[in-house]
Structure formats: structure tokens, C-alpha cells
Amino acid sequence: MRSTVRTGAAGRAAAAAAAAALTAACGAGGTSGDTAGGAGPGTGGAPGTAGAAVGEPRVHATGLEVPWGAAVLPDGSVLVAERDSGEVVRVAEDGTAATVGSVEGVSPGGEGGLLGLAVDPAFPNEPYVYVYFTSSSDNRIARLEYDPQEGLTGQETLLDGIPAAGNHNGGRIAFGPDGFLYAGTGDAGDPSLSQDRDSLGGKILRITTEGEPAGDNPFGNAAYSYGHRNVQGLAWDEEGRLYATEFGQNEWDEVNLIEPGGNYGWPEVEGEGGGDGFVDPLVTWTTDEASPSGAAVAGGSLWVASLRGARLWEVPLTGDGGVGEPTAHFTGEYGRLRTVVVTSEGDALWLSTSNRDGRGDPAEEDDRLFLVPLG
């Protein structure tokens, strides 16, 4: 393994800046609530060490069609977005899967389609589900009303014009502890977009539930950070620090600690070594070890589902914005892994495969949703 980690003063300084900004944001109009979708804070584990014993994954559901986004409902069931079908499936606690609706306007192709999914943190009082999807012209974020009996209705576009292409569409969305909706976008094959602060491509976006830029965003628009290549994982620790996973090009995949207004270097930098003006990643992996997609925090660690690397990475969190040495789990056992979210109880992970996405070697039961116990 050739992963590298960055700890110490640099990591702590970045963490302090991010935490301070988040605290200010929470007092400036954000709503409170947990991070629906399972990407939020977890508990337990000594700082900087593996935080929880990892149990054997148990197959919970089979026959899913390229599951991409996932979010946990208060009853413990999981809503899953299928990339190519454009459908949202509810997987009950007993493993029964049923379609609850389709998202209008999804145009699947390449890496595009129905991607991220998040549940309103005030659900069911605010009975909304949010999706990120590729249309025939762009990527966009929409809101739908969800009722367990009626399914999905009333689709409304909140934000459009996010650059789209056959690859590098980003797609992950999740609510932060400040109540705002965050979205990871890609450069859509045009690296220059990542450094253009007026473009929605190659960014982490931060918007309200009505689709407006959060009022204290650093550039007065929807952008929260920039210089990203392709962000597909967002997760927060107990102190409100935001971690994001990012695909590299030929050498280094990344885990970044996100600072408001931070420039993460692409296309000038891949991995570490950006120098002044760029934020270095906390963790880098070679591209064959990772291709990191979904991310979640539980048991004192950041968990990262990896596609090409076909493994679940556990990255211990030190509690000050730094990280310990990553550990790989299930390498090569289940194929490509796309999404990881925390269960409603917080003592296990939902983990999905992505073997039917055109790049995997699917087993008969793929794609699958696993339950991974944490001791």
C-alpha cells in the first residue's frame, strides 16, 4: 500500500479554520438537525486508531441496478437511487425492495444518470427527498415529496446548469450539520472549470433547501470550495468538519478536509505539493487502490467506498482534523464499492456494490446492498 497521510500542524490549522467557519454558518441562518443520508457524525473509537471492530458483511438486498445515492429514513429503511433506471427504491429492514418512484428527466450515459440522494433532516415534518441527476443538457438538483403510501411526487428543480459529460459528473449530495445541502460536482472533462469560481463544475456547492446559495458562502454564489476534479463523497465528523473524497487522474486519489473558500488545486495539482494557495489532501492513494466514491463517519473513522480499488477504506480520525493510517477491508471480495452510509442506530454501515456500471464483473446477485456491523 502506498497511501500517504498528513497530520500535525497543517492538518490542525485547516481543521480549525473549517470548524470556525462552520460554527459561524450555524449561527447565520442554517437549520439544525442530523445529516440525513447516513454521512454524518459517528461515535466511539480512540483518536487516530481503528475505531470499531468490523464484522462480516451480510447481504441485505440483491438485484439493484447500479445503486448510487442512498439515504436512511427514520424507520430504518433505505432509499436507494439507481443510476441507469432513474428509479428510487426503498429497501425495508427485512431486505424487501420496492420502487417508490422515478425521477423525471434523467438521461443516463457513461457515468451520468440518477446519482446522489438525500433526505431532508426534518423528515417527516419536511417530507422531502433531494436528488442529483444528469439530464440531456446538464446536471441538476431537484426536490420531490415522499410519502410512504404515495411514493415520490411533485418534482421541482432547485439548481440546474451544473456541467455534465460522459464522466466527471460528481453527484454526491448530503445535508451538513448546519442544515444546508452540499453537493460534490465534477469538472465534466474540462479541467479549467475547476478554477473558475463562477462555474458550478469542479466544486463543492452549499445551498438552501430552496436551491439558493447559502448566505455566508465565500464567493457570494453556490460554491463552497473549488479546484476539485470529481467529488463523490461527503461526510462530517462530530466537530462539524467536512471530509470529501476526490478522484485523481493518473496518480493520486484524495481525501480532503474542506475549508470554506479553499482551493484544492486541480488541474494545477494532483495529490500533494501544491504549495501556497492550494490545500493539500489529508490522504492520498494510488488510483488503483481507491477511486474513492461514497464516504461516511462512524466509530471514530471515516469510511470510504472504493470502485477500482474494490475495498472499503477505514481512515481513523484523530479528533483534531488529522488522520491515522488507513486500513483496507474486504479487498477484492465484493467488487466495486460505490456508496457507504451509517445506519439509523449508528452501529453499522450500509454498503453498496457498483458491479453493473459497465466497469465491473457482476456476480449473479449484483448489485447488492450489504449491512456491515461495527463492534
Buried (B, 14 or more C-beta within 10 A) or exposed (E): EEBBBBBEEBBBEBBBBBBEBBEEBBEEEBBEBBBBBBBBBBEBBEBBBBBBEBBEBEEBBBEBBBBBBBBBBEEEBBBBBBBBBBBBBBBBEEEEBEEBBBBEBBBBEBBBBBBBBBBBBBBBEBBBBBBBBBBEEBBBBBBBBBEEEEBBEEBEEBBBEBBBBEBBBBBBBBBBBBBBBBBBBBBBBBBEBBBBBEBBBBBBBBBBBEBEBBEBBBBEBBBBBBBBBBBBBBBBBBBBBBBBBBBBBEEBBBBBBBBBBBBBBBBBBBBBEBEEEBBBBBBBBBBEBBBBBBBBBBBBBBBBBBBBBBBBBBBBBBBBBBBBBBBBBBBEEBBBBBBBBBBBEBBBBBBBBBBBBEEBEBBEEBBBBBBBBBE
